[in-house]
């Protein structure tokens, strides 16, 4: 792997980026005549960055929902989320979605993968319930790495009103998290949507985020071909092709619903 590429991705002006994000959030609240913002706080790094961004200038206008499914979400994740609430001081609600998932399951045929995505969609339903009730905007926590690979649940964690950190690759999210003061154990832990037991992002994707971001950065920022990306990143071509294919296959997740052409 080419460390120079990784360094190029990481070395950004995070003070300026933070200021841009803060202005964006304030402008969106004003433009949409909203009372504030609401986010799902999982204990992971992406939602942690959102919480720490919001607490700087929008602390009194932010609500975080912590929504574990206690039948499978590790207790450590909920503990980390609650720790970040303590550190940021933002308002929060803790809602166990296990009874809701179980209620759905009574009427549905078994499918572990679909049930995992159902968990993400249930959380989004709850976020939008409170957003409607409070006239808040829902913050999406997807970063650029996840967005480009389609590594999110359509109409689940992929649904939001605004997506503050979607321009940042995962490695950049880790760096801005350091700048914002996110706890080190949250920054260093393995990323996981926790849609099923022992769900770890890098294991599911078959690559580290150092590899993933290096590939995506060369493909989309440097406009390199698959062959050129493999050579530049010093990553096997088969992995580059896999990540590129994930982008192609997930295009429907990033586009509005298709409609017939009647011209």
Secondary structure, 3 states (H helix, E strand, C coil): CCHHHHHHHHCCCHHHHHHHHHHHHHHHHHHCCCCEEEEECCCCHHHHHHHHHHHHHCHHHEEEEECCCCCCCCHHHHHHHHHHHHHHCCEEEECCCHHHHHHHHCCCCCCHHHHHHHHHHHHHHHHHHHHHHHCEEEECCCCHHHHHHCCCCCCCCCCCCECCCCCCCHHHHHHHHHHHCCCHHHHHCCCCCCCCCCCCHHHHHCCCHHHHHHHHHHHHHCCCCHHHHHHHHCCCHHHHHHHHHHHHHCHHHHCCCCCCCCC
